[in-house]
Structure formats: structure tokens, C-alpha cells
């Protein structure tokens, strides 16, 4: 159990809050990991204690997501932004990658893919300022893959059901909502996620990929950009981000202790419902960016009637210990990021402050 308590409510969009038990475990083991007399940051990634740690992290990923046979689990570096390039470089193989663009991150993924080969856009919500998830997406069966961003942090939209892509591998950037609920991994050819929102600290990228897609990577790729090379070397072709993997293990262990992803989902829905209820009760004061059928349970985005009241709202929030509520610098407004480790109590305290501020007009 944690021996400390939070002094603030952390709503940063990433790097984001982590579970106190995961941080407490790191504090206790910082100078002596697994009885080695050394920090995990000081030992070889080829040592038995570290290899056991990484194997435990992989086992927890497989257990929590019920990853089926025939998939590789990789711990890479470079964040989701490097995956924007690695996906097309490994999977295109002379074909076309099709993209569903529902926000800034999807647009960035498409931009990088264009540098690697042929691309297409199956659907885009740019015309409506990325306020929704497209409901009907026509899949073209001659594509190498279909790529989507499961949750857009800036606009606050989220896929609540994924398209059926038939025989075309579905690729998802799940950086901001990986493990927010149970997910049928078998529906995807490849999933990737930067760790710094739901899984741990920045510096680690989780990739879950079908083995046949991994094996099809072109031999001409630079070794560090090849899924095949990383898989063959158990994510240790070069020195992995050892402390990041260690913290990821701690966070995954916490998720398991909470009761797994069904329990995590229940917590996440309780947090999101509390905040959206306030927005819906005061539609003339709080304007949510996302359409109601596309709302994110990870990033609640909203505006107030004018910038003056937004500034006053954010100032009052900061004074009360609600940290990180300013919207993305490109769009402004307000954003509450309520990832897995955000406490239900934090979301409900913020909802109470929102009610209080609305009452003042």
C-alpha cells in the first residue's frame, strides 16, 4: 500500500499520472532491484534479473489483453511517432496503406506514411474539426493495411467500436487508450502505443503484432527499423529502455491487482460519466468538443463561453490543485485527461469544481 498521498489532482495529457503503488514499488526498489544490491538502471540488460523482469512485463501484457497465440510483443523506443514510419516501412511491401484520420495524431501518421510509399484516406473528420468518429468506413480489400488512431487526445474523440476490415490487417495507434478496457487483439494486425499515458513513463513503446506481418518485413530495412529484427532479438537488439520497462511492469502489475481490465474500464467510465454529466447539465456554459457518440473516456475536452472565463476557470483549478487542465496549445480550451491511473476521486472533485464554477456564471 502507498505510504504517501497525492497533494494534487494530475490531469496532464502525457506524460501523465501513474499509480501510486507502482511509484512506491520503484521507490522501495530503487537502490536494490531483485536482491542485486544495484538499481535496475545499473544492471546489464543481458543479466538474469533484467531478463526475468522483461519476461514478466510481456507475460502481464499477454494476460491483461488476452493476447492470442501468433502475436509478438515488443518493447521498442522512439514513441508512437517512430511507429508512424515503422508501420509503413514494414507493412507496405509495395502496396497501399489506407488511413482513417480523426485528429492531429492520425494526420501525423498519414504524413509520415506518405514518405514511405503509397497511401489512401478512407475517411477524415477534418471538415468538422475532428469532432466525431466516422460511422461508416468503406474498406478497400487491396490495401496492405488500414490504420486508425483509437483515441485522439487533442480533440477528445474515441473509437467505441472498430471497423471490420476483413482480410486487410487493422493497425491501431492506441497510445492514449491502450488497456482502458478489454480489447479483442485478434481483430488487429498490429497495435502500438507510447507508454506515457496508460502504461508507464515516456521512453517505451509497446508493439503487439501478428507474427506473419513481423516476418514479412523487407530485408532491406535498417535493423533498428525492422520488426523482424527486434522480434528475433526479444526486443534487445540494442540496449532497451530498462527503467521504462521496469516501470511499465509495475503499472501492469497494478492493473492486475485492480482486477484486470474489466475493473479498469468500470473506473474509467465512472470518471468520464461524472465529467460529461456536468457538461450536459450546463450546455450553455460548458461546450464539449466531441459529439456525444464519439466522446473519449480518456480526454474530456471542452470550452467555456469566452476566453476570460476559461482563464479564470484554469486559474481557480490550479489554486485547488487541479493540474494540467489547459487544452492543447494548438486548440486552447480545457482538457481533463483521465487515464487509467487517474483516481475516481480526482475526477469527481473536478466535477464538483466545474459545478461550482458554472453556478457563478
N, C-alpha and C positions, 0 to 999 in steps of 0.2 A: 504493500500500500504506500502511496506517496506520503512523504513526511513534510511536504510543503504544500502551500495552496497558491492559487493564482491571485495576483494582485490586479490583473487587467483582464478584459474580455477581448481576445485576439480575433479580429475578423480580416486579417491580411489575406490577399488573394494568392500569395505564394512568393517566397517560402512562407509557410503557414504554420498554425499551431500544431503541436504534436502531443500525443497523450502523455500526461504526467508520469504514469508508471514506466513508460518507455524511456523518458528522460531520467527518472530516478534510477532505473537499472543502469543506464550509462554512467551516471554519477558514481554509483557504488562500484562499478567495474572498471572505471577509467584507468586506474593505475595497476590493476591486476585482473587481466582478462583470462578466464578459464583456468585459473591457477598457474598461469605462466610467470607471474611476477612482473609482467610488462603490459603496457596498454595494447589494445588491438591495433592501434596506429603504429606500433613499433615492431610488430612481428611480421615475418615473411608471409606473403600470400600463398606460398607453397608449403607452409607448415601445417601439421595435422590439426591444430586448434582452429586455424582460419578456414581450412577446407571443410571442417565439420560445421563451422558457422555458416558458410555459404550453402552447404548442402541442406542445413536446417531452414535457411531462408527460402530456398527453392521448394522444399517439401511443404512449407507453410503456404506458399503461393499456390501450389498444386492442390492442397487440401481446401483452402478457403474458396477458391474459384472452381473446385472440382474439375481441374484441367484434365481432359481425356487423354488417353494414350495417343501417340502420334504427334505430340507437340513438344517443341523445345522451349525451355525457359532460360532467358539470357539476362544478365546484368551488365549493361553497357554504360558508356559515358556520352557526353555531348548533348544531353537533354533531348526533348521531343524535336527541337529544331534540327538536330542532325538526322533524326529519323525522316524528316521531310525529304531529305536527299537519299538516305539509305533505302527507303521503301522502293522508289522507282528504279534506283540503280540495281537493286537485287531482283525485283519482280517484273520489270517491263519486258525484258528479253525480246525486244523488237516489236512489242505490241503497244497498246494504248492504255494509259491509266485514266480512269474516269473518276471525277471528283464531285462531291456534294458539298457546296460551300455555304455554311450557315453563320459565318462570322470571320473575324480577323485571322484566327488561327487556321481555319480551313483555307482562307485566301493565301496565307503564307505557305502552307503546304503545297498548294497548287503552283505558286510562283516558283518554288524550288524544283518541283517535278518537271516543269517546262524546260528546265535546264538539262534534264537528264534524258528527255525523249518526248514521245507523243502523248498528249493529254486531251481530255474532253471534260466538259462540265455538264453533268446530268441535271443539276438543279442548283439554283442560287437564290438566296433571300436578300441580296444586296439592295434590290429595288424597294424593299420595305424596311431598310435599315436593320436588317437581321433581327427582326422581332419575332421570328417563328421558325418552326421546323417544317419543311415541306411534307405534305401528307401523301402525295403520290409521286413516286420516282420511277421512271421507266428505265429498266436495266437493259443495257446492250450486251448481249452474250459473247461478243467478240473481244471484250476488253480483257486486259491482263489482271485487273483488279478494280474494285470500287472503293474509294477512300472517303471517309467521313470523320468529323470531329464530334464525339458523342456529347460533349458539353462545352459550350462557348463561354469562357469566363467573363469576357468584356460585355457581351450583350445579355448574358444570363438566360440562355436558351439551352435545352437539353432534349436529346432523343429519349423518349419513353418507350418506344418500340422501334426495332431496327428493320430496315427493308430486307426482303427476301431477294438475294442476288443470284439465286440458282447455282449454276456451276462456276460462277465468277467469284473468286475469293473476295470476301469483305474485309477491308483493312480499317481499323479504327484507332484514332488518336484519343485515348481515354485518360490523358494526363490529369484532367481535373475532376474526373468522377470514377476512376478505377476503384472497384471494390466498394462502391457506395451502396450496392445491393448485389444479390446473387446475379450472375451473368452466365448465359449458356455459351461457353467458349467455343463449342463445336460449330457455332454459326459463323465463326470468323476464321479467315485465313491467317490474319496477323493482328495482334493488339500491341500497342506501345503506349508507354506512359512515363513522363518525367515524374520523379518521386516526390517532389517538394510540395505537394498539396495533400494527398491522401496516404502516401506510403512512407514518408520519411524526409530526410533533408535533401537539398539540391545536390546534384553530382552523380546520382544513379538514375539510369533509365531502364525500366523493365520492358522486355520484349517477350511476347508469347507468340510463337509462330509454328504453323504446320510444318512438319518435317519435310514434306515434298517441296514446299516453297523454299525452305532453307537450302535444300540440296540443289535446287535449280539456279542458285546464284552464279552469275558468269565467272569463269575462272580469271578473266581479265581485270576484275576489280582489285583495287588496292586492298591489302589484307585487312586493314583496320576498318574497312567499309563493307566487309563481306560477312553476312550472317553465317555462312558455311564455316568460315574460319573461326569465328567466335564460338560457334556450337561445337566444333571439333575440339576446341581447346577449353571447353567448360567455362566460358566467359573469362578465361585467364590467358588470352593470347599475349596481352601486356598486363602490367600491374593494375588490378581492378581498384575501384574506389572503396577500399577496405572498410573505412569507418562508416561510409554511407551505407554499405551493405549490412554492417553491424546494426546501425540504427533502423534500417528497414526491417531486419529480423525482429528487433524489439517491438516495432509498431505492429507487425503482423502477429506476433505473439499476443499483444494486447487485444487485437481484433478477435483472435480465437478465444481469449479469456472472456470477452464480452458476450460470447455466444455465437460467434460467426457472423456471416454477412446478413442473415435474416434479422438478427438483433440490431446490427449496424443500420440496416435500412429503416427499421422502425424508429430509431433515434433520429435519423436524418429527416424522415417525413414529419416527425413531431416538430423539429426545429423549423423546417420550411413552412409548414402549415401555420405555425404561430406568427411568423412574419408576414406571410401573404394574407392572413386574416386581417391584420391591421391595415394593410394596403387596400384591401377590398372594402373595409368599413369606412375608409376615408378617400374615396375615389377622386374627390375634388382637391385633395391635399397631397396625397401620395400617388404618383403615376408610375406604375410598373412598366418597364420597357418591354418585357416579353409578353406575348399573348398568353392567355390563361392555359391553353392546351400545350404550351411549349415551355412553361416555366422551369427553371433549373432549381433542383434541390441542393445545389452546391453554391451557387452565386445568385443572390437576390439583388436585382438591380432596380433602382427607382429614382425618380426626380421629385423635387418639391416645387411649389408654384413658381418660385423665382430664385435666382442665384443668392440673393441676400438671405433668404430663409434657409437655403442649403448651407451657406457658410455658418449661420447661427446654429443650425442643427448639428453640423460636424464639430463646431467648437464646443457645444454643450456635451456632445458624445465623448469627446476627448477628455473633458473635465470629469466625466463619470467613469472613465476607464474603458470606454468602448473604442478600441484602437483599430485603425485600418479601414475605415468606412468610406473614404473618398473613392469615387468611381475611377476607372482607368483614365490616365492622363489624356487619352485621345478622345474621350467622350464626356468626361465630367460626371456630374450627378453623384449618386451614392451607390455603394455596393457592399453587401454583407456576405462574406464568404464563410460558409458554414460547413466546412469539410468534416470528414468523419470524426476527427479529434475535437472539434468544437463542442463544448458541453451544451446539453439541452438547457441548462440554467442560464448560460450566456445568451442564447437566442431568446429565451423568454424575458430576460432582463432587458434586452434591446427592444423587444416588442412593447414592453411596458413604457420604456422611454419614448418610443415612437407615439404611443397613445397620448402620453403626457404632452409631448411637443405639439401634436395635432390639436389638442384641446386649447392650446394657447393661440392657435391660428397663425 
